[in-house]
Structures are given as C-alpha cells and as structure tokens.
Amino acid sequence: MTPGTALWRPALTLALVALVGLGGLLGLRALTAERITEQERARERAALARVLPPALHDNAPDEDRILLLAPGWLGSEAALPLRRARREGRASAFVIEAVAPDGYNGDIRLLLAASRGGELLGLRVLEHRETPGLGDGIDPERSDWSRQLQGRRLRDPPRADWRLRQEGGAFDALAGATLSSRAVLGAVQRALELVERHGEALAAAPAGSTLRLDDAPEALR
C-alpha cells in the first residue's frame, strides 16, 4: 500500500457510508411522505362520505376537484377546494368548503354537499372556536340543530324566510347561540345560491383548475 492510498482509502470509505446513509434517509422520507399522503386522502374520503350520499356518484369526488376563489360566496379571501360528484359523467352534486366569517368567536369552517338541483345533502363543521356547551352545538356531532337544514332548498322555505325564527324566519336558533346559528345559516344559504347561479361553471371547470368568481349574493352587495 502506497502512502497516497493510505490517505484516500478511509476518506472514500467514509464517503460511501455517508452516501448509503443519505440514500436510506431519503428513502425513509419518501415512504413517510407517501404514508402521510394516503392518510390524508383517507381522511378526506371519510369526510366526503359523511356529507355526500354514495348513490349520487359513480366517480371519485376527491379526485375531481377545483379550487374556487369566490370571497363573496365562500367567506374566504383564499381559494377553497370544491369537489364534484358525477353520475355517468354528469355533475350530480358539489361538495363545498365554505367559511362563515361572522361566528361568535370568529371563522366557522364548513363542509357541505349540495345537489345539482340546490338541495342541501349534508353538513359538517370542520373547524370553529365557538363557546363549548353553547355555540359548539352547530356541529352535528354535538347536537341535532343542523338537521333542520337537511334537504332544504333556496325556495324551501322562500328566500325571505332564510332567517332565524326570532327574526321572522323559518329556522330555530341554537339555544344560547344566536350569532353562531345565524352565521352557519347564512353560509349555507350562500352556498346554495352559488350552486343555483354558477352550477354550470362549477361543473365545467377542468379538474385541477382555479375558478374565480367576483360577484356575490345580492344580500352581500
């Protein structure tokens, strides 16, 4: 062994060990990222199944999505995902993420499904900061308050009656949580109006695209 060989051989061995270690680390990271992605998709599918009747679609709604930038309709300055349910290629329902910005303690994030004909099929609360024991009853897992909205359309009741009963409308407020109730009711009404007014555009936008809508319901103008 020459003196030069004695010098570079340990360095080469160390470099090879480092390279193998780096490869293992990158492989582990890729495997972990893949598992996280699968877990996130499983959670998304479970959430969709809770608001969207399976009989309404033969596609995978979590794979047929667009981003919707529509602050006046969705209550958010950021683009929010919208999924499309289809049967035989035709849009049968939309699963909409929306924000009620006027909750008692701030934003209330909702996930709701509306049929192509504008019927509310299902509603879930994704995130809120409403008062425990009072405003948190807007979540269907906490109370049955939101059941009164199930199956309703914009004309059932008439638009003028899409208010709380104590304000002359057709819907009961959650006891002790008038602001929370009003916020959710308003967000649901806006989402149903969105489907009525822009349903064709929502159905036709290419999957993966971003659709921008700069108008708003008349009540918000």
LINPE-V190076 format. One record per pair of residues at least 4 apart in sequence whose ideal C-beta (glycine too) atoms are under 7 Angstrom apart, sorted by the first residue. I is the first residue (numbers start at 1). J is the second residue. Records with the same first field share a line. If there is no record, write none. Layout:
# LINPE-V190076
I->J  J
This chain:
# LINPE-V190076
1->5  6
3->7
4->8
5->9
8->12
9->13
10->14
11->15
12->16
13->17
14->18
15->19
16->20
17->21
18->22
19->23
20->24
21->25
22->26
23->27
24->28
25->29
26->30
27->31
28->32
29->33
30->34
31->35
32->36
33->37
34->38
35->39
36->40
37->41
38->42
39->43
40->44
41->45  62
42->46
43->47
44->48  62
45->49  62
46->50
47->111  124
48->52  61  62  83  95
50->122  124
51->95  111  112  113  121  122  123  124
52->56  61  85  93  95  113  121  122
53->121
56->85  87  92  93
57->61  85  86  87  92  93
58->87  88
59->64  85  86
60->64
61->83  84  85  95
62->83
64->83  84  86  207
65->81  82  83  207
66->82  205  207  209  210  211
67->79  80  81  210
68->74  79  80  82  211
69->79  210  212
70->74  213
71->76  77
72->215  216  217  220
73->190  194  213  216  217
74->80  98  99
75->98  99  100  101  187
76->80  99
79->210
80->97
81->97
82->94  95  96  202
83->95
84->91  94  203
85->92  93  95
86->90  91  92
87->92
91->116  203
92->115  116
93->113  114  115  116  121
94->114  195  202
95->111  113
96->112  114  191
97->109  111
98->110  112  187  191
99->107  108  109
100->107  108  110  183  184  186  187
101->107
102->183
103->107  108  128  130  179  180  183
104->130  131  135  177  179  180
105->129  130  131
106->129
108->125  128  130  138  183  184
109->126  127  128
110->123  125  126  184  187
111->124  126
112->120  122  123  188  191
113->121  122
114->118  119  120  121  191  192  195
115->119  121
116->199
118->153  154  192  195  196
119->151  153
120->149  150  151  152  188  192
123->140  146  149  188
124->140
125->138  139
128->136  138
130->135  136  138  177  180
131->135  136
132->136
134->176  177
135->177  180
136->142
137->142  143  145  174  177
138->145  146  174  180  181  184
140->146
143->174
145->174
148->171  172
149->188
152->156
153->192
154->159  192  193  196
157->161  162  170
161->169  170
162->169  185  189
163->167  168  169
164->169  171  173  178  181  182  185
165->169  170  171  172  173
166->173
171->185
173->177  178  181
174->180  181
177->181
178->182
179->183
180->184
181->185
182->186
183->187
184->188
185->189
186->190
187->191
188->192
189->193
190->194  217
191->195
192->196
193->197  217
194->198
195->199
198->202  213
199->203
200->204
201->205  211
205->209  211
216->220  221
